[in-house]
Amino acid sequence: HTAGRRRDAAVLLGWGRNTLTRKIKELGMKVDGGDDDEADEG
């Protein structure tokens, strides 16, 4: 549904993109390298 875009996934969940990114890291989930939001992360 979001084609790997964290920003779009976060909107669907009602979360901010940083919250989604934090949850992914906390859960130790692997993420494909093609995420267009990666560059926004500092």
C-alpha positions as CSV (number, residue, x, y, z in Angstrom):
1,H,0.0,0.0,0.0
2,T,2.8,2.4,0.7
3,A,5.5,1.0,-1.6
4,G,8.0,1.1,1.3
5,R,7.5,4.8,2.0
6,R,7.7,5.3,5.8
7,R,6.0,8.7,5.6
8,D,3.0,7.2,4.0
9,A,2.9,4.2,6.3
10,A,3.1,6.6,9.3
11,V,0.2,8.6,8.0
12,L,-1.9,5.4,7.7
13,L,-1.0,4.5,11.3
14,G,-1.7,8.0,12.6
15,W,1.9,8.3,13.7
16,G,4.8,10.6,12.9
17,R,7.5,9.3,10.6
18,N,10.1,9.5,13.4
19,T,7.8,7.4,15.7
20,L,7.5,4.8,12.9
21,T,11.3,4.8,12.4
22,R,11.9,4.4,16.2
23,K,9.5,1.5,16.4
24,I,11.1,-0.2,13.5
25,K,14.5,0.1,15.3
26,E,13.1,-1.0,18.7
27,L,11.6,-4.1,17.1
28,G,14.8,-4.9,15.2
29,M,13.0,-5.0,11.9
30,K,14.9,-5.2,8.7
31,V,14.1,-2.5,6.2
32,D,14.8,-2.7,2.4
33,G,17.4,-0.2,1.4
34,G,15.1,1.6,-1.1
35,D,13.3,3.7,1.4
36,D,13.0,7.3,0.1
37,D,12.7,8.7,3.6
38,E,16.2,7.5,4.7
39,A,17.9,10.7,3.7
40,D,15.6,12.7,6.0
41,E,17.0,11.0,9.1
42,G,19.9,13.1,10.1
